[in-house]
Amino acid sequence: RFIDRVALDGGTLDNQIGLSNVDETAVLTLIPTAYKERILYCILPENASGDFDVSRNSIATRIDSSGEIEEMAVNIPRINYSTGTPTLLVEPQRTNLTEWSETLGNNRISGAISFAYNSVMSPDGDLNGATVSVISGNDRIQPDFAAIGGDLTISIFLKHDGTDFTTQINTFNTGTGTLFGARASVTSTGVTFTSFSSGFDDAGFTNYGSGWFRIFVSCQSTTGTTFAQWRPSSITTTISYPCFGFQVEAGNTASSYIRTAGAIATRLADDISVDLTSLSISSITETIDGVEQTPITSIPSTYTIPQGNINKITMI
């Protein structure tokens, strides 16, 4: 019945995972499976009274079921497969402060860095990845911007192409000389991080397959002119490897990729909600990042999905 309802409404059935294991006693059940512009379909109830309204007045990216970066249109919810299973991706507003996320050589460069553009298939499935070549550990890319202090998260997609390498990501304040960051050692199986200079707050990576990793480092930024620096090699050596998608954003986590091409770009926040006034609800249970949360028993007239990777929402 659910699949037929989505088809008759002109929606997109993204997957059928979980449809055979729905608690029929629930008043409302949301599993990330189907959508169309401005609508996220609920499994229960079996009519549109429980469907969620979707608002995000900007494009945004997700990881599709093939593991590739996909750009989603305005007001389309994002069913994301970054963990291999579908979740609903709900994010705050973020801005990529790097003006050139893919044509990396157009950013401020120090040292002898060169790029061979459109030389490798990138994580979005197109031939738009670049190969970076450096000869020194001091060669770096450093798009500059007026920072306001607080955490910055710097991320980039790097590909292990048969040779292990160590790269460095950090912030640097030109007035105080303060530097925060980490070195990332990339092998065929993963990435390990070591603290550099004044250290970092958080770091991690996501394996995109085919040798591609998205690595991120969150570190302090001090007020004033701040460089967000990426050094393709942290030692004095000649090296080259594929890269893609440089992103610098305020906050202590890496959000979904925001493409830029000559100017900074902002992805607006996801706002996904449902009017509950016509439904008799006594409890709302959210499963976020695979963890079932404490049930909500103070029921709002309008329920808004929280930020995170949402596995399931059940209302009874």
Salt bridges, closest charged atoms under 4 A:
ASP9 OD2 - LYS36 NZ 3.35
ASP14 OD1 - ARG62 NH1 3.09
GLU46 OE2 - ARG1 NH2 2.61
ASP51 OD2 - ARG5 NH1 2.89
GLU70 OE1 - ARG62 NH2 2.84
GLU71 OE2 - ARG259 NH1 3.47
GLU91 OE1 - ARG78 NH1 3.01
GLU91 OE1 - ARG267 NE 3.45
GLU102 OE2 - ARG259 NE 2.51
ASP124 OD2 - ARG259 NH2 2.83
ASP144 OD2 - ARG108 NH2 3.14
ASP164 OD1 - HIS160 NE2 2.70
GLU249 OE1 - ARG94 NH1 2.75
ASP270 OD1 - ARG56 NH1 3.04
ASP270 OD2 - ARG78 NH2 2.64
